[in-house]
Amino acid sequence: MKIFWYCCALLWAFPLYAAESYKNLYQQARDAELAGQTAQALSFYQQAIAESRQVSPKDAAAILYAQASLLKEQHQFANAKQAFEESLQLREQYLGKDHGSVAISLNGLASIYMTVADYKQAEELYKRALSITEKQPDNQRNLAIAINNLAELHRTTGHFTEAEPLFKKALELDKTSFGTEHPRVAIRFNNLAELYRQMGDYSKAIQLLEMALEIEKKAEKETSPENIGIRYNNLGQVYRTIGDFDKAEQYYQQALQIFEKNAGKNSHLYAIGLNNMGWIHQALGQSKEAEQHFKKALSIQEKLYGKEHPDIAINLNNLALLLTTQKQFKEALPLYQRALEIFEKKLGKEHPQVAAVLHNQAKLFRAQGNCKKAEELLQEALLIVQTAMQPEFLWAIQDNLSQTLACQGQMEAAILTGKQAVNTLQSLRVNLAQLNKELQQLFLNDKSMVYKGVESLLLEQGRNAEAQQIETMLKEEEYFDYVRRDFNDNENKYRIVKASFNNFEKPFIEKSTQIFSQLSAIGEKLKNLRLISENTEQKNQLRREMLTQKKPLENLFQEIKTTAEDQSVQKILNKNNDQQLVELAKEFQTLKQRTNLTPVENERKNHLRELINQARKEFNACIGEYKSKELFEEYNLDTLQSLQNTLQTMGHGSVLIHYLILPDKLRIILTTPTVQICREANVSEKNLEKQVELFRKFFDNSPDIRRIKMVTQNLQKEAKMLYDWLFQPIANDLKQAEAKTLMLSLDGKLRYLPIAALFDGEKYLAERFSFAMYNEAARDKLKDQPKGDWKLAGLGVTKQLRNFNALPAVEKELHSIIKENSTEQDGILPGIIKLDEQFNQQSLMSALDQGFPVLHIASHFVFQPQTDQDAYLLLGNSDILTLAQIRNEYNFNSLDLLTLSACQTAIGNIGKGREVEGFGALAQKQGAKSVIATLWSVDDQSTGLFMKHFYQIKTQSKLTKGQALQQTQQAFIQAANQNYPKDFAHPYYWGAFILMGNWL
């Protein structure tokens, strides 16, 4: 959607040496205009012009200019054009063609051509005006306007490279002339901000618009209300582009109210406001309201501009897209065609707006099943945006093309194009780094389906490692956005990681790069030609050159399709074999390690090798490509090979499970020591999240002991549904792998699930498996063996502090775990205890400095999903220790285990789930091998017993941390046999505890 641009009118003071009669008429016209009496003002202007023509043609020219400006405000563009032309003619005749007043009339006339979208005529006039103004002495103020006008034309026509230096020059001139707090400077900020928005530099755009708004609010009497409305509108545009629809709607609404009150309901500003509100309603699924706004805006614009204006085309395009989403294809298609004709006529066939309509039109044909036609339109759109170098349009067209190729069954081409879309978005995300994390995440959420779409295509083709890389782009960004770092932190490398291309894709990427490089060069020549020549034939020749690249592009996609078909081989694994893939891989590993095989066994081994290699063919090619590009280690992309080796080394039946939530299904990637498998569950994202939230409600409060049996049965019913989605699809694979320890990489709201409390119809999963949460921060510590003899530092709070309840059971909990000296009867591990006032920053730092392998903290931890300043640990002296302080000041390298047996130490309120991994990942980044935390506010008394049991069984039975946690949960499930209260068998008391990272 094009933003309305505001061209500051040139100041003109009427010379008071005219004859008394027309001078009085002019003054009456001015008074009437200021009073809002437009008809009277125009009448007085006309009389003053008639009387002054013979007496003083120079004064007549000035009055004509004033009349033309008012006519333009009233959208009487033909009459305004005539008045500007006559003013120009008189000034050239009586003042000379190089007079400063001539430049003023040229700018006025050019503004009419800009309004009616005759950009060629406007450019000629603006250039003439600039040439004259540059020769005038003391001309800084008028020169800034002349430069700004030409810059605005370049921006409107999509020539950003030319526009940016001109906007900056105009800004500096006005700062010098007016100071930094003048409304004229605010206008310059606004224009430059709109340019940056279209270029994809959203942080700069927001900063400039907020500065402009602040200036104009302070200088409210010196600026028009419409200007403030335009600032709100443009801020709405930026936030809408980022994906923050709530904030965009607020700004749009403020702008619309201002436009309605000041410009009126028949103004172009009001129409633009309606159109933007329509877009927001559409984005929020309010189709009826969106259609009403679009149609009303279209009606206003057609009355103002006739039938052929770019703003009308924008409205038509938006309305057609809405109808497309409603499957009203017959009504939408002619609107697209009309919008396309307007854009091509007014802006040229190579303008990005033309590509935008082709992109939307392709959506219509794809929805109708005509994917071939959609592909043709998108290839044409791709030519245009590559020539114009428009990343903001480019990613959307690449994504649309990827989906279109997929609907034709051309998976190789679809994946390649989808990866290009992801890489384009990755480039745009670099520009977001200066914005706050919420806006960065909103942008990512708004575009996440592009990433997940490519990931889904890769998974369907068995290219799991490449899919993992795309998923890492999303998950790593979540972590690095949550746990804030300085902008230059080396960890921000994940902001610019790009999807890699395998050996099959690499030749096609090189060819497409060559084609697009030629298109970019043509685009540069077209831009330069606009600035130095009016030779139409040269321009047409360049356009012909652009179109000659269409055939190579078509041939490229056809070559991808043909090559993919030629290289495809008959799948050896059928569905039954696939279900036995773990067994086959294990058999292959066994045979591979043996020597002196019989001929039959050797033949079997070779056959199995063929099966396994076929199943992993594309993955191995991808890994080889990563290695050749030196991305293998830098971005931890050795997912399968290194993790399989790690799982083999760790033993204990360890496997890794990744979950990926898609709109219509749940993807499950299982990595065992021998093979990697992709499964899926037929559950939508909406239903899955709804079930997670429903299940979590069972843990809002402790269960009613009087109804414990019925409550438990209800919980197990809901837990079984989640089990069927999350584990039933891989149940047979887990059995074949003899899995005992499950490392889980969870997606979205799955992170809130107490996985151990899921129920398979007979038992809780805690009775079958031990669990550890996995994230990228844990990778390098997974195989680290724990220290031989644990010593424990216990820190806790018992008193009521700040707004937190007392924790009276904490003292008993710590003394039941820790022996401060050998004479104590209670306690399991040697160590120290610091309670209440003794628990402060100094004692915490001292415990870390002394190298205790285990740090056990029993206190309140507030972990809200905002920033690392909002999350904090309550110390015993009533101080708080923020996550930011922990990140900056504390080193956990000595820790085998950090245990947080407090209230809700893993999460705050239910959100998107990122914060669940946030602290665990941070603690591991700071050196801790593993973390135990809780998913909800745990019971004070039961937690003490749980922790005592955990440390006791871990120490006495020489178990892994994962096994010790599992057996402690099992002990609670069998509470009666352990002399625990019977209600402790309910998952509320044992399901909250999660182990993150190293479980050895």
N, C-alpha and C positions, 0 to 999 in steps of 0.2 A: 504494500500500500504506500503510495507516494505521499509524503508529508507536505502540507501546504507551506510554501516558503514566503517569508515576509520581506518584501523589498522596501526599505526605508525611503520614503518620499524625499526628494531634494527640497531643501529649504529654499523658499523664494520670498523675498520681501518686495512688495509692490512699490515701484517708484512713485513718489508723491509729487511728480511734476506734471501730471496729466491735466487736461482741462477739467474744470470744476465739475461739470455734469457727469462725465463718465467716471470721474474719480468717486463721486458720490454713489453712482450706481454700483461700482465695484465694491464700495464699503458696505452697501446694503446687501449685496450678494454674499459677502463674507459673513455678515451678521446672521443672515438667514441660514447659511450653511452651518454655522456653529450652533444655531438654535434647532437644527434638524429639519428645517423647512426646505427640503431639497428642491421641490418644484419652483418655489419662489426664487431660490438662489440661482437656479439655472436660467430663469427668466431675466433676472437682473444681470447676470453674466452676459447673456446674449445681447441685451440692450447696450451694455458698456462696450462690448466688442464692436457693435455696429457704429457707435459714436466715435470710438477711438481709431478705427481703421484709417480714416482720412486725416485725422488730427495728428496722431502719433502711432505709426505702425509698430514701433518697438514696444509701446505699452499694450497695443492690441495683442501682440504675440504673448506677452506675459499673462494677460487676462485669458487668452485662449488656453494657455497651459493650465491655469487654475480651473477653468471650466472642464477641460479634458480630464483632469485628475478626479473631479467630482463625478463626471460621467462614468469613469472607470469604476469608482466605488459603487455606483448604482448598476454596474454590469451592463451599461449601454456601450458595448465595446466598439461597435461600428461608428457611433457618433464620437466617442472618445478618440478613436483613431483619426477621424477626420479633423478634429480640433488640434490634436498633437501635430498632424502633418502641416496644417496651416500655420501653427505657431513656429514650427521648424522653418517653413518656407520664408516667413517674414523675417525671422532672425538672420537667416543666411543672406537675405537680400539687403537688409539694412545694417547688420552688424558685421557681416563677413563670415565666411565658412569656418574660420578657426576661433571664433569668439566662444568664451566660456558658456554663454547662455545657449548657444547652439548645442553644446554637449548636453545641457539640461533637457532640451526638447528631444534630442536623440534618445536619451535614456527613457524619457516618458513614452515615446513611440515604441521603443523596443519592449517596454514592459507590457504593452498591449499584445504584441506578437508573442511574447512569452505566455501570456494568459490564454491565448487561443491556440497555443502549441505550434506556432509557426517558428520553429527554432532557427531555421536558416536565416530568415529575415531579422530575427532578434539578434543573432550573432553579428551580422553585418553592422547593425546600428550600434550595438554595444562596443564593438571594436573601434568604430569611428569616434564615439563619445570618449572612449579611453584615450585614443590618440590625441584628441583636442585637449582633454583635461591635463594630460601629462605635460603639456607645453605652458600651462597657466602658472603664473607666480602665486605663491601662498595658497596652494590648491589641495592641501592634505585632506581636508574633509570631503570635498567633492571627489578627489581621487580615490579615497577609500570606497565611496559608493560605486564609482565606475568599475573598480576592480572587483568588488563584491558581486555586482550584477553579472559580470562575465563569468566569475567563478560559479555563481548559481546556475547559469546556463549549462556550464560543463557538468555540474553535478546532476542536474535534471536529465541531461542526455546520456548519463552514465560514464562520463569521461573523468574519472576520479583523480587520475594522475595529474591532469591539468588543473583541476579545481583546488586541490589541497594547498599548494604554495600561494595561490591567489587569495584564498580565504585567510591564510595566515598573514599575508601582507596587509590586507584590509584591516585585520584585527589590530596589528601593531600601529598602523596609521591612526586608527580611532583611539587607541590607548594614549598615544602622544597628544592628540587633539583634545580629548575630552576627559582623560583620566581613566582609571580602571573601574570606577563605580558608576559609569554613565549607561543609560539604556541602550545607546548605540553600540557599546561594547557587548552588552547582553545579546543583541541581535547577532553580532559577529560570532559570539560563543555558540549560539543556537545553530547557525548555519554550518559551522565547522563540526558541531556535534552530530548533525544529521548526516554529514558526509562520513564521519567515523562509524556511525551505526550501519550505514550501507556497506562499508568496507569490512565490517565484522569486528571492529575494535570497540566493544561495548563499554569497557571501563572508562575509556576516554570520553565517550559520548555522554555517559551518566555524569561524570565529573563536570564537564562543560555545561550541561543543561542545568545542573544544580547551582552552579555559579551564576548562570544567566538568571535563573529564577530568583535567587537571593538579591541580585542587583535590582531587578525590576520591582520586587516587593518593597525594597527600601525606597525606591524612586517612583512610587506608585503614581504620584501626581504628574510626573514627567513622561509617563508611558501610557499606552492604551491598555484597557483590560484585555483586549483581544491578544495582545502580545503575551500576557501572562497565561492566557488560555492555550496559546500555541506551545509554550514551554511545557505545560502539563501534558498536552497532547503528545509532544515529542518524547517526553519521559515515558509515557504509556507505550509508545512504539518500541522503545529500547527494551523495556521490561517484558513486553509481549514477545519480542524476538528471542529474548533469553529463555522465556518459558514461565515467567512469574505472572500468571494471568490475574491473580488477585490484585497485585499491586498495579498492574496495567489497567485493570478495570477502574480502580480508584482514581487514577490520573485521568483516564478518558472521561469519566463521569464529571470530574471537576472542570475539564476543558469544555465539555458539552454544555454544562450549565452557564459558563461564561459566554460561550458563543451564542447561545439562545438569548441571553439577556442583553448582550451588547451588539452583536452583529445581526441578530434576528434569525427567525426560522426559515427564511428564504435565502440565506447567505451560503456561499461556498464553504465557509468555515463550519457552519452548522451541518452541512451535508457531509463534510469530512468526519466530523465528530460522530454522526450517525453511523457512517460506514465502519469506523473503528469499533464502536460499540457492537455493531452487528457481528464483526469478526470475533469479538470476545464471547458474545452469546453463543456463536457457533462452536468455539473451542470448548465452552463449558457444557455443550450438549443441549442448549436452549434454542432449538431450530426455529420454532415459531417466532420468537422475538428477533432472532437474527434476520429472518426473511423480511419481517416488517421494517427493520432498520435499513436493510439494503435497498428495498424498493422505495422507501421514502427518500433516501439519499439520492437514488438514481433519478427520481422525479424532479428534485430540486436542481440537480446538475444539468439535466436536459433543458430545463427552462432557462438556465443561465448561459449554457455554452452551445446549445443545439444538440446535434446527434453525434458529433465527431470531436471528442476531446479525450486526452489520456486519462483524466480523472473519471470520466464516464466509463472508459474501458476497464479501469481498475474495479469499479463497482460492478460491472457486468461479470468480470472474472470471478469476483467474490461470490456473487449470487449464483453463478453457474456451478461453482465448487460446492456450495451448500446443497443445491439441487442434486448434484452428483452423489453426495453422501446419503441423500434421501432416495437414491435410485430413480430419480425423475430424469432419466437420461434424454428423453425426447425433448423436454423443456430446456435442459441445460445446454445441449449441443449448439443451437443457434446463438445462444448468448456468448459462448466461447468464440464462435466464428465472427461475431460482430466485434468483440473485444480485440481479436486478432487483427482484423482489418483496420481498426482505428490505430492500434499500436504500430502496425507496419507502415501506415500512411503518415502518421505524425512523428514517429520516432525512428523509423527505418527497420528493415527486416533483421538487422543484426543486433537490435537492442535487447537487453536482458528481460524486459517486460514481455517481449514476444516469447522468449524461452519459458517464462513463467506460465503463460497461457498454454503453450504446447505441453508443458509438464502436467498441468491440470487436466487438459484434454485427454492426455494419455491415461490418466487415472480412470476417466470415463470409459474409454475403450477396453481397458483391462478389466474393469468391473463387468463389462458386457461379455467378456470372454474373447474379445478380439485383440489378443496380445501381440499379434504381428503388426497391426496398425499402431498400437501403442508404442512398440519398439521403434518404428519409423519416426514417429513424432519425437520420441526422446533422443534419438540419435541427432535429429535436427536441433533440438534444444541444447544438446551437449556441445555441438559445434559453436553455437552462439555464445554460451557462457564461457567456454574456453577462449574464444576470441576476445571477449570482453573482460576476461580474468575476474570473475565474480564468484568467490568461494561461498558466499551466502546463498546463492542459488545452486551452486555446483553440487553440494552434498545431497540436496533433496532430489535432484535429477538423477544422480548416480544411484541413489537408493531406490528410486522409482524404477529405474532401468534394471536394477538387480532383481526386483520383484517380478518385473515383466518377463525377464529371461527365465526366471524360475518357473513361471506359470506355463512356459513353453517346454519345460523339461530340460532346459539348457543350464544344468547346474554348474558346470565349470565356469561358464561365462558369467553366471549370476553371482557366484562366489567372488570372482575376480573383481567385478564391478562393485560388489558390496564392500569389499576390502578398501577399494578406492574411496567410497563414501565415508567409511570410518576414518581413513587417514585425513580426508578433508576436514572432518569434524575435529579430529585431534589438533589440527593446525589452528582451528578457530578457538579451541579451548586454551591455547597458550595465551590468547588475548584476554581471557577471563581471570588470569592468575591474580590480578590486583583487586578483584571484587571479593566481597565477603563470601564465606563458604556456602551460605544458604543459596545465594544467587548462582554460584558455580554448580551446586547440586541440582537446582531447578533446571538449569540449562541441560545438564546431563540427563535428568529425568525425562525432560521433554524430547530428547533425542535418543534415549536409551534403546528404543525399539529398533533403531538402525543397527546398533551393536548386536542386539539379541537376535535380530533377523538374520544377520550374517552368521552368527554363532549357531543358530538353528540349522541353517543350510549346511554348515560344516559338520555338525553332528550327524545329520541325516546321511552324509557321505562317509561317515566313519573317520573324519579328519579331526580327531578329538584334541590333539595337541594345539592345532591352530585355533580351534574353538576356545580352548583354555586361555590362549593368549588374548583373545578378544574379551573374555570374561575378566581376565586380570586387569585390563584397562579400566573396567568399571569398578572392580573391587578395590584395586589399589588406590584409585582416585577417592573412593569413599573414605578409606583410612587416612590418606594424606590430607583430605579436606577436613576430616573430623579433628584429628590431632594436629593443630595448626603448627606450621613451621615458618621460619623466615622465608621470604620469597626466593632467595638465592640458595636455599638449602639444597644440597645435592640430591635429596630424596625426591625433589620435584621433577626428576628425570621422567617419572611416570606420566607427567602431563604431556610429554611430547613423544612418547613411544608410538611407533607406527606398526600397523599390521604388516607382517612380512609376506613375501610372495615365494612360493615354492618353485622347484625347477621347471615344472610344467608352465607356471604362470609367468615366469621371468621374461621369456622372449616376447610375450604379448605386451607386457608392461613397457618394455623397451620400445616396441613399435608404437604403442599408444602415446608414450612420452614424446616420441619424434613427431607424431601427427599434431599433438597439442602444442608442442613447441613452435611448430610452423604456424599454427593458428594464432598463438600469442604474438608472434612476430608480425603477422598480418594486422592484428589488432593495434599494435604499436604504430605501424605505418599509417593506418587509418586515422589514429588520433593525431599524429604529427601532421598529416595532410590537412586535417581540419584547421590546424593552427597556421599553416604557411601557404596554403593554396586553395583556390576554389575550382580547380580542374576536376570537373565532374567525371570525365573519362578515366582519370587516374583512380578515383574512388571506385568507380564501377569495376575497373580492372582488379582492384584488391578484393572487392566483394566476389568477383568470379573466382579468384584464387581461393577464397574461403570455401566456396561451394565445391571446388575441386577436391577438397579434403573429405567431402561427404562419402565419396566412393571408397577411398582407403579405409575409412572408419567402418563402413558396412562390410567391407572385405575382411577387416580384422575380426569382427564378431563372428562372421561366417567361418573363418579359419579356426577360431577357438572351438566352435561347435564341432567342426569336422575333425579336428585333431583329437578332441576329447572322445569322440565316437571311435576313431581309429585306435586310440590307445586303451580304450576300455577292454577289459577281459571278462570272460564268463566268471561270475562269482562261484568259487568252489564251495564256500560254506552255505548250506541251506539252513532253514530256520532251526531244524533239529540239531544240526552240528553247532550252530551258533549258541544254542542253549548249553552245549557241552564245551564251550570254548575254554573255560577255566581248566577243566579236566584235560583237554587236549594240550593246552600250554604246559600244564604240570608234567604230563607224560613226556612231552618234548624235552623239557628241562632235565628230567631224569635220564632219558636216553642220551642226551647231549653230554652229560657228565660221566657216563660210563665208557669204559674202554672194552675192546675185544667183543664188539657186538656181533651177533650172528648175522648172516646175510638178510634174513627176514627182518630182524630188528633194525638193521641199518636201512633197509628199504622203508620200514615204518617211520624211522626218524626223518628220512628225507621227505616223505609224504607230509609228515606233520610240519616240517620246516616250511614246506610250500604253503600249507594252510595258514600258518601263523604269519608268514611274510606277506601273503596276499591280503590278509586282514589288516595288516599294518603298513601296506605299501605307501599310501599317500602320506601317512604320518612320518615315516622315515625320510621321505623326500623333503618334507617340510623342515624336519630337524637339521638335515644336511644344509638346507638353505640358510637357516639361522646361523649355523656354524660359519659358513662362508662369509656372512655379513658381520661376524663378531658380535652377534646379539645373544648368542647362546648363554653366556655367563652374565653379561651386563644386565639383562632383563629377566633372568631366572626362567628361561623358556625351556629348560631341559626337563620338563614336567614328567614325562613318562619314564625315560631311561633312568634319570637320577632318582626319582621317587621309587621306582621299582627296586632299584638297588638298595635304597634306604629301607624299604619295607622288608626286603630279604634279610638285611643285616639285623634289623630290630627284632624280627621273629615275633613270638607270642600271637601268631595268627593275625598280624596287623594288615589292614587294608585301608585305602583312602576312598572316601565317597564325596563327590562334588554334586551339589544340587543346583539346578538352574531353573528359575521360575519364568515361564513364557506365558503369554496371554491365554493360550488355549491348552497348554499341557505343562507337565513338569518333566524336565530332563534329569536323568541320574547317570553320572559317570562313575564307574567303579574301577579303581586301579588296584590290582593285586600284585604280588611279587613277580608274576609271570605274564600278565596280560591286562589290557584295558578294554572295558566294555561300556557301551552306551545303551541305556534302557530309558523308558519313559512311562509316565502315568497319565491317564486321560482325565486330568482335572484342570479346570481353568484357574488362572491367577486369582480371580475374584472369589471363587468358591474355596480355594485353598486358604487364602487370607482370612476369610470369614470363619472357617473351621478352626484356624489357629487362635483367633480372638475368642471364639466360643470356648475352646479348651482352656485357655489361660484364665478364664473367669472362675474355674474350679479352684484356683489358687489365690484368689483375692483375699480370702479370709480362711482361718483355720476351720476344718470340717466340724460339723455338729456331731459330737460323740454319740448322741442319742439316735442319730440317723446314719451312722457311719457305714452300715452295710449298703443301704440304698444309695447313698452318696457315692460310694466306691463303685457300685455297679453302673451308675450313670456316667461316671468318669471313664470307666473302662470301655463303655460303648463308644464314646466320642474318641477315645484314644485309639480304638481299633480302626476307625475310619481313617485316621491320619496314618496309622501303620500301613493300611492297605495301599495308600498312595506313595508313601515314602520308602517302604521296605519290601512289600510284597513283590514288586517287579524285579528285585535283585535277590530275593530269598534263596532261590536255587543256586545262584552264583556264589552267595556267601557260604552256603553249605558246601559247595564244591571246593571253595578256597579254604575251608576249615577256619573261617574268620572268627576271631575272638576279641580283637581290639579294633574298634571302628574309629578311624580319624575322620571327622566330618567337616567339610567346608560348606557352610549353610548360606542361603541366599535370602535376602529380604526378611520378612517376618518369621521365617523358619527359625531365625536366631533366637526368638523368644520361647521356642518350644523346649520343654524338659524332655529331651529325646529318650532318656532312660525310662521315662514314665509311660511311653507308648505301649500298647497292649496288643499282642498278636492273637488273642482269643483264648490263650492258655496261660501265658506268662507276660510279665512286664519285660521290656527289653533289657533292663538292668539285670535280669536273671539269666540272660543269654550272652550279653556282650558287655565289655567295658568301653567307655567312650572318651574321646578327647577332641576338643574343638581345634581345627586346623586353619591357619592363615599363613600368608606369605612370610610374616615376621617369625614364624616358628621353624621355617625350613632348615636353617643352618644349625639348629640346636636339637633336632629330633633324635639324633643318634647319641647325644652326649650322655654318658653314664653318670648316675648320681654319686655323690661322695659316699664313702664307706660308712662312716659314723656320723649320724645327724646330730647337730646341736641346734637348739631352737631359741630364738629371741621372741618373746611374747609381749606384745604391747596392747593395752586395752583401756576402755573407758567404762566406768560403772555408774557414774553420777549423771544427773540431769544437767545438761549444758545447752546453752542457747535455746533453741526450740525443740531439742531432741529429748526423747524419753530416756530415763535411766536404764542401764543394762546390768541389773544386780547379779545375774548369773555369770557374768564375764569373769569375775575373780575366781569363781570355782572352776570355770572352764579352763583357765590358764594354769591353775595349780594342779588340775587333774592331768594336764599334759606335760608340764615342765617340772623338773627337779632342779631347784636352785642349789641344792647341796646334797651330798650322798646320804645324809641322815634322814631325809624326808621319806615318809612312807608312800605318799601319793606321787604322781608324776610318772612319765614314761621316758622322756628324753631330757638330757641335761641342758641347762640353758639359763636364761635370765628372764625376769618378769618386771615390766614397768607399767604401773597402773596410774590412771588419773594424772595428777600434776607431774608425775615422773615421766609420763609419756608426752614428749615434746619433740620439736625438730632436732634438738641436740641428741637426745637419746636414740631417735630413729637413725640419725646419721652415724652415731657411734656403733650401733648394732651392725650396720652395713660395713663400716670400716673394720670391725672385728672379724668379718668373714663368716658369720653364721650361715650355714647352708639353707636354713629354713627361717623365714620371717612370718610370724603369725600375728595378724592385727585383728583385734575384736573391737570394732567401733562402728560408728555410722559413716557411711560413704554416700555422698550425694552425687549422682551421676546423671545429670540431665543432658539430653542431646542437643546442646547448643555449641559451646566452645570449651576449650580446655581451661578457661577462666571460670566457667560455671560449675565444673565438676571439682569436688574437693573431698578430702578426708578430714573428719573431726578429730583433733588431737585431745589428749586428756587435760591439757591446761586451757582448753576452750579456744585455742587457735585453730585455724583451718590451713590445710596444705592443699593448694590447688594442683590440678593436673599439670598446669604450665610449670609450676615450681618443680614438680617431680621430674618433668621432662628436662628441665634446664639444670637442675642441681643434684639429682640423685643417680647413683650408679648401682645397678642390681646384679653386677657380674658374679657376685659370690653366691647367688641364690639358686639352689636346686628347685625351691618352691616358695612362692609367695601366696600365703593363704589369707583371705579376707573373709572372716566369719562374722560378718556384720549384716546390717539391714540393707538388702537390695544393692549389693556391691557391683553387680554387673550392669544393671540398666536403671533408667529412671522411668519415664512414662513410655507407653507403647508408641512407637513411631515407625520408622522404616527399617530398624534393626541394625543400622550401622554402628550404633554406640555399644552394642553388646561386645563386638570384637575390638572396639576402640581402645579400652584400657588394657585388655589382655595383650593386644598387639604392641601398645606403648611399653608395657612392663617388659615384654620380651625384647623389644628394641633396646631397652635400657640394660639388658643383660640377663634378666630372669629366664630360667629355662622353662618354667611353667607357672601357671596361676590357677588357684581355686577361688571361685567367686560364686555368687548366688543370683538367681534369676528373679527372685521376689523377696519381700521382707520375711525373713525366716524367724521361726520361734526361738526365743532366747534360751529356754531350757533344753529343748531337743537338740539345738545346735551344739551345745556343750557336750552332750552325750555322743553326738555324731562325730565330732572332732576327736574326742578321746578314743572312740572305737577305730577311727581312721588311722591315727598315729600308732595305736597299739598293734593293730594287725599288720600295718606296714613294717613296723620294726621287728616284731616277733616272728613273722612268717616270711620275711625277706621278699615281699611282693613288690611289683611295680606300683607306681602311684595310681595308674589306671586300675589295676587289679584291686588295690586297697580301697579305692573309692567304690568300685563295684561291690566288693564284699561287704563294705559298710552299708551300702544301700540294700543289699540282700538281707543283712542282719535286721534292718528296720522293717523290711517287708515281712520278715518272720519275727516280729517284735515279741510276740508271746514267748517264743522259745529263748529269747535273749533277756527275759525279765524286763523288757521295756514296756511302757504303757501300750495297750493294744492299738490305740488310735494312731500310734507312730507308724503303723503299717501303711497308712494313707500316703500317697506321693507328695502331699503338701509338705511333709516333714523331711523327706529325703530327695525329692526330685529337683529341688532348686539348685543343688550343688553341681557346678560344671567345672571340668578340668580343661584348661587351655594350654596347648603347646606340648612340650615333652612329657610323655606319660611313663617313661621308664623309671 
